Amino acid sequence: MLIIDKLTKIIQNTLEAIEKSQNQIYEIAEESRNQYKMIEDELNQVKMKTEEIILQVDKLTKLEKDIRYRLMIVNKNFKDFNEEDIKEVYEKAKDLQLQLMVKKNDEQILVNRRTELELRLRSARETLKKAEKLISQIGVVLGYLSGDLKNIHVQLEDFKEKQYLGIKVIQAQEEERYRLSREIHDGPAQILANLVLKSELCEKLIDIDRNKAKEELRGLRTVMRSSLKDVRKIIYDLRPMSLDDLGLIPTVERLVTQHNEESEIFVEFKFFGDRVKLLPVIELAAFRIVQESLNNIKKHSKATRASVKIELTKKNINIVISDNGVGFSRDSIKRADENSGYGLMSMEERVLLLNGKFELNASPGNGTKILITIPIDVYGEVQYEKD
C-alpha cells in the first residue's frame, strides 16, 4: 500500500500542476486566435492595396502607351511641332515611364507580402487548431487522472516513463527548429528578396556612368541571390516545410536529389510500401536519421556510391543506409560522435526512444551499413492517410 500511496501522491501532484497550467493553455489559445485575426486583417489590407496598385498600373500602362503613340507622331512629323511641344511630350513620356516603373515595383512588393501573409495565415490556422485540440485533451487527461488510480503504477513503469519523456524532448527540439526556420524565413530571406527588386530598380534609374553602375548592380544582385539561396538552405536544414506538407518520402527524395547535385557521391533512393502519413515524431526521426547519415557519408566516408532504402509495413518503418566507403572501427564511434554533433550514438538513442532497433555494420575498408526498425504505432495509434 505504501507504494500505491506514493504513486497516488505523484499523480495528485501532477494533477494539481496540470490544473494550474490550464490558464496558461487558455492564454496560449487566445493568443493564437489574436495572432490569426491580426494576420488575417493585415492580409485583407494588403489585398486591398494590391488591387488598388494593379488598377494604378493598368491606368499608367494605358497612359504610357498613349504617350508613346504621341511620341511616334511627333517624331514622324517633326517639322509640324515647335521645340516647346516636343520637349513637353518627351518629358511627359519620361515621367510616365518612371511612374510606371515605381508602381510596378510597388506591385511586386505587395504581391510578395500577400504570398507571405497567406503562408503565415495557414500556419497560424494550424497552430490554433492544435491549441484548441490541446485544451480538449487536457480535459480528458484531468478526467482520467481524477478517476480510478488503482492500476496507475502499472502505467508508470520506469522504462515507459523514460520513453515518453524522451519523445517529448525530441518534440521540443523539433519545435525549436521550426520556430527558428520561421524567424529566418520572415526576416533575412524576405529582406534579400526585396533587395534584389530594389537593385533592379536602381539599375534602371541610374543615369550617371550607366555601364559601370549596371555592372556593379549585377554583381550585387548575384551576391544577394547567393545569400538568399544560403538562407533558404538553412531553413530547409532546420525544418523542411515539405515534411509537414508532403510527408516523409517526398522530403527524403528531395534531400537525396539535393545531395546528388552537391556531391560527387551518388546516392540511390528506393522506397517500398504505401505512401501514408505517419505520426510526426516518427517522420521527423526518420528524416533526421537519413539527413545526418548523408552528411556523414559526404564528409567522412570517401565513398563513390551509397544507397538509402525505406520500407513501410503495417507495423514498422525500416531504413537501410549503406555506402562503399572506407568504413571505421567501432572504437572510433564515440570520437566520431563528439566531432559530428549529432553522431551515430545520438542516432541510436533517437531510435531507442521510439522503441525501435538500431544495428550498425562497419569495419575499416568495408564501408558502412545502418539498419533501423521503428514501430509506427509508438503511441498506440497509426495515421494512415493516403497521399
C-alpha positions in Angstrom: 0.0 0.0 0.0 2.9 2.3 0.7 4.0 2.2 -3.0 0.4 2.8 -4.2 0.1 5.8 -1.8 3.4 7.2 -3.2 2.2 6.7 -6.8 -1.2 8.2 -6.0 0.6 11.3 -4.4 2.7 11.7 -7.6 -0.4 11.6 -9.7 -2.2 14.0 -7.5 0.7 16.4 -7.6 0.8 16.1 -11.4 -3.0 16.7 -11.5 -2.5 19.9 -9.4 0.3 21.1 -11.8 -1.9 20.4 -14.8 -4.8 22.3 -13.3 -2.5 25.3 -12.6 -1.4 25.1 -16.2 -4.9 25.3 -17.6 -5.0 29.1 -17.5 -1.7 29.2 -19.4 -3.0 26.9 -22.0 -6.1 29.0 -22.4 -3.9 32.1 -22.8 -1.9 30.4 -25.5 -5.1 29.5 -27.3 -6.3 33.1 -27.0 -3.0 34.5 -28.2 -3.2 32.1 -31.2 -6.7 33.4 -32.0 -5.5 37.0 -31.8 -2.4 36.3 -33.9 -4.6 34.6 -36.5 -7.0 37.6 -36.5 -4.1 40.1 -36.8 -2.6 38.2 -39.8 -6.0 37.9 -41.4 -6.7 41.6 -41.0 -3.3 42.6 -42.4 -3.8 40.2 -45.3 -7.1 41.8 -46.2 -5.5 45.2 -46.1 -2.6 44.0 -48.4 -5.1 42.5 -50.8 -7.0 45.8 -51.0 -3.8 47.7 -51.6 -2.7 45.2 -54.2 -6.0 45.6 -56.1 -5.6 49.4 -55.9 -2.0 49.3 -57.2 -3.0 47.0 -60.0 -5.6 49.5 -61.1 -3.0 52.3 -61.0 -0.5 50.2 -63.0 -3.2 49.5 -65.6 -4.0 53.2 -65.8 -0.4 54.2 -66.1 0.2 51.5 -68.7 -2.6 52.9 -70.9 -1.3 56.5 -70.5 2.2 55.3 -71.2 1.0 53.6 -74.4 -0.8 56.7 -75.4 2.2 58.9 -74.9 4.4 56.5 -76.9 1.9 56.9 -79.7 2.2 60.6 -79.3 5.9 60.4 -79.5 5.7 58.4 -82.7 3.5 61.1 -84.2 5.9 63.9 -83.1 9.0 62.0 -84.5 7.2 61.3 -87.7 6.0 64.9 -88.2 8.9 66.6 -86.5 8.7 69.8 -88.5 5.0 70.4 -87.6 5.8 70.9 -83.9 7.7 73.6 -82.2 10.5 72.9 -79.8 8.4 73.5 -76.7 5.8 71.0 -77.8 8.4 68.4 -78.5 10.1 68.9 -75.2 6.8 68.7 -73.3 6.0 65.3 -75.0 9.4 63.9 -74.2 9.3 65.0 -70.6 5.8 63.7 -70.1 6.8 60.3 -71.6 9.8 60.1 -69.3 7.7 61.0 -66.3 5.1 58.3 -67.1 7.7 55.7 -67.6 9.3 56.5 -64.3 5.9 56.4 -62.5 5.0 53.1 -64.2 8.4 51.6 -63.1 7.9 52.6 -59.5 4.3 51.4 -59.4 5.3 48.0 -60.9 7.9 47.6 -58.2 5.4 48.5 -55.5 3.0 46.0 -57.0 5.7 43.2 -56.9 6.5 44.0 -53.2 2.8 43.9 -52.3 2.3 40.6 -54.2 5.3 39.1 -52.3 3.9 40.4 -49.0 0.5 38.9 -49.8 2.0 35.5 -50.5 4.0 35.6 -47.3 0.9 36.5 -45.2 -1.1 33.7 -46.8 1.5 31.2 -45.8 1.7 32.7 -42.2 -2.1 32.6 -42.0 -2.1 28.9 -43.0 0.5 28.2 -40.3 -1.4 30.3 -37.7 -4.6 28.4 -38.5 -2.8 25.1 -37.9 -1.4 26.4 -34.6 -4.9 27.5 -33.5 -6.3 24.1 -34.3 -3.5 22.4 -32.3 -4.1 24.8 -29.3 -7.9 24.0 -29.3 -7.1 20.3 -29.6 -4.7 20.6 -26.6 -7.4 22.2 -24.5 -9.7 19.3 -25.2 -7.0 16.8 -24.5 -6.2 18.5 -21.2 -9.8 18.0 -20.1 -9.6 14.3 -20.9 -6.3 14.0 -19.0 -7.7 15.7 -16.0 -10.7 13.4 -16.1 -8.6 10.3 -16.4 -6.1 11.3 -13.6 -9.0 12.2 -11.3 -10.6 8.8 -11.8 -9.6 5.4 -10.8 -5.9 5.2 -9.8 -5.9 1.6 -8.7 -3.7 0.3 -11.5 -1.8 3.5 -12.3 1.5 2.1 -11.0 1.5 -0.4 -14.0 1.4 2.5 -16.4 4.2 4.4 -14.6 6.8 1.7 -15.1 10.3 3.3 -15.3 11.0 2.4 -18.9 7.8 3.8 -20.4 8.2 6.9 -18.4 11.7 7.5 -19.8 10.4 6.7 -23.2 7.6 9.2 -23.0 9.9 11.9 -21.6 12.5 11.2 -24.3 9.9 11.6 -27.1 8.8 14.9 -25.5 12.4 16.1 -25.6 12.6 15.2 -29.3 9.4 17.0 -30.0 10.6 20.1 -28.1 13.8 20.1 -30.2 12.0 19.9 -33.4 9.5 22.6 -32.4 12.5 24.9 -31.7 13.9 24.1 -35.1 10.6 25.0 -36.6 10.5 28.3 -34.8 14.0 29.3 -35.9 13.2 28.4 -39.5 10.1 30.6 -39.5 12.0 33.5 -38.0 14.7 33.3 -40.7 12.1 32.9 -43.4 10.2 36.0 -42.2 13.4 38.1 -41.7 16.5 37.8 -43.8 15.0 35.8 -46.6 12.4 38.5 -47.3 14.9 41.3 -47.0 17.2 39.7 -49.5 14.3 39.1 -51.9 13.3 42.8 -51.7 16.9 43.9 -52.1 17.0 42.1 -55.4 14.0 44.0 -56.6 15.4 47.3 -55.4 18.7 46.7 -57.1 16.9 46.1 -60.4 15.0 49.4 -60.0 18.2 51.3 -59.2 19.8 49.8 -62.3 17.1 51.3 -64.4 17.1 54.7 -62.7 20.8 55.5 -62.6 21.9 57.8 -65.4 25.5 58.5 -64.5 28.1 56.1 -65.8 25.4 53.6 -66.6 27.7 50.8 -67.8 29.7 50.7 -64.6 26.6 51.2 -62.4 24.9 48.2 -64.2 28.0 46.1 -63.7 28.1 46.9 -60.0 24.4 46.3 -59.5 24.6 43.0 -61.4 27.3 41.8 -59.1 25.4 43.0 -56.1 22.3 41.1 -57.3 24.4 38.0 -57.7 25.7 38.2 -54.2 22.2 38.8 -52.8 20.7 35.9 -54.7 23.5 33.7 -53.4 22.8 34.8 -49.9 19.1 34.2 -50.4 19.9 30.6 -51.5 22.0 30.1 -48.4 19.3 31.4 -46.1 16.8 29.1 -47.7 19.1 26.1 -47.3 19.4 27.0 -43.6 15.6 27.0 -43.4 15.5 23.6 -45.1 18.1 22.1 -42.7 16.3 23.4 -39.7 12.9 22.2 -40.6 11.9 21.3 -44.2 8.3 22.6 -44.8 7.7 19.7 -47.2 7.8 17.3 -44.3 4.5 18.7 -43.0 3.0 19.4 -46.4 4.1 16.3 -48.4 5.3 13.8 -45.9 8.4 11.8 -45.3 9.1 10.1 -48.6 8.9 13.1 -50.9 11.0 15.1 -48.5 13.7 12.3 -48.4 13.6 12.1 -52.2 14.3 15.8 -52.4 17.1 15.5 -49.8 18.8 12.7 -51.8 18.4 14.7 -55.1 20.0 17.8 -53.4 22.8 15.6 -52.1 23.5 14.2 -55.6 23.6 17.7 -57.1 26.1 18.9 -54.5 28.3 15.9 -54.0 30.3 13.5 -56.2 29.0 10.6 -54.2 25.9 9.2 -56.0 23.1 8.1 -53.6 20.4 5.7 -54.8 17.0 6.0 -53.1 14.4 3.3 -53.1 11.0 3.1 -51.3 8.8 0.0 -50.7 5.2 0.1 -49.5 2.3 2.5 -49.5 2.9 6.2 -49.1 1.0 7.0 -45.9 1.2 9.9 -43.4 2.8 8.7 -40.2 2.9 10.3 -36.8 5.0 13.5 -37.0 7.5 12.3 -34.3 8.3 9.2 -36.4 8.6 11.1 -39.7 10.9 13.7 -38.0 13.1 10.9 -36.5 13.4 9.1 -39.8 14.2 12.2 -41.8 16.8 13.4 -39.3 18.5 10.0 -39.4 18.7 10.0 -43.2 19.8 13.6 -43.2 22.7 13.0 -40.7 23.7 9.8 -42.4 24.0 11.6 -45.8 26.1 14.3 -44.1 28.4 11.7 -42.6 28.7 9.9 -45.9 29.6 13.2 -47.6 32.1 14.3 -45.0 33.8 11.1 -43.8 33.1 8.1 -46.0 35.2 8.8 -49.1 32.7 6.6 -50.9 31.7 6.6 -54.6 28.2 5.2 -54.2 25.6 4.9 -51.4 22.0 3.9 -51.0 19.0 4.8 -48.9 16.2 2.3 -48.7 12.9 2.8 -46.8 10.3 0.2 -46.4 6.9 0.8 -44.8 5.0 -2.2 -43.5 1.8 -2.4 -41.4 3.8 -2.3 -38.2 7.2 -0.8 -38.8 9.2 1.6 -40.9 12.5 0.0 -41.9 15.5 2.1 -43.0 18.7 0.8 -44.5 21.6 3.2 -45.3 24.9 1.9 -46.8 28.0 3.1 -48.6 31.1 1.6 -50.2 33.5 4.0 -48.3 36.4 3.5 -46.0 34.3 2.4 -43.1 35.6 2.7 -39.5 36.2 0.7 -36.4 33.7 0.5 -33.5 36.3 2.1 -31.2 36.1 5.3 -33.2 32.3 5.7 -32.9 32.4 7.7 -29.7 35.1 10.0 -31.1 33.2 10.5 -34.3 30.1 11.3 -32.3 31.8 14.1 -30.5 33.1 15.6 -33.7 29.8 15.4 -35.7 27.5 16.9 -33.1 24.5 14.5 -33.8 26.5 11.4 -34.5 25.8 7.7 -34.5 25.3 7.5 -30.8 22.6 10.1 -30.8 21.1 8.4 -33.9 20.8 5.2 -31.9 19.4 7.0 -28.9 16.7 8.6 -31.0 15.7 5.2 -32.4 15.6 3.5 -29.0 13.5 6.3 -27.5 10.9 5.3 -30.2 11.1 1.7 -29.1 13.0 0.8 -32.3 16.1 -1.2 -33.2 19.4 0.1 -34.4 22.1 -2.0 -36.0 25.5 -0.8 -37.2 27.7 -2.9 -39.5 31.1 -1.2 -40.2 34.7 -2.0 -40.3 37.8 -0.3 -41.9 37.8 -0.8 -45.7 34.4 -2.4 -45.9 32.1 0.6 -45.9 29.2 1.2 -43.5 25.7 -0.1 -43.2 23.0 1.1 -40.8 19.8 -0.9 -40.3 16.9 0.7 -38.4 13.4 -0.5 -37.5 10.9 1.8 -35.8 7.4 0.8 -34.9 4.8 3.1 -36.4 2.4 2.8 -33.5 4.7 4.2 -30.9 1.8 5.9 -29.2 -0.6 3.0 -29.8 -2.1 4.7 -32.9 -1.3 5.0 -36.5 -2.3 7.6 -39.1 -3.0 6.0 -42.5 -3.6 9.0 -44.8 -3.0 8.0 -48.4 -1.1 10.7 -50.4 
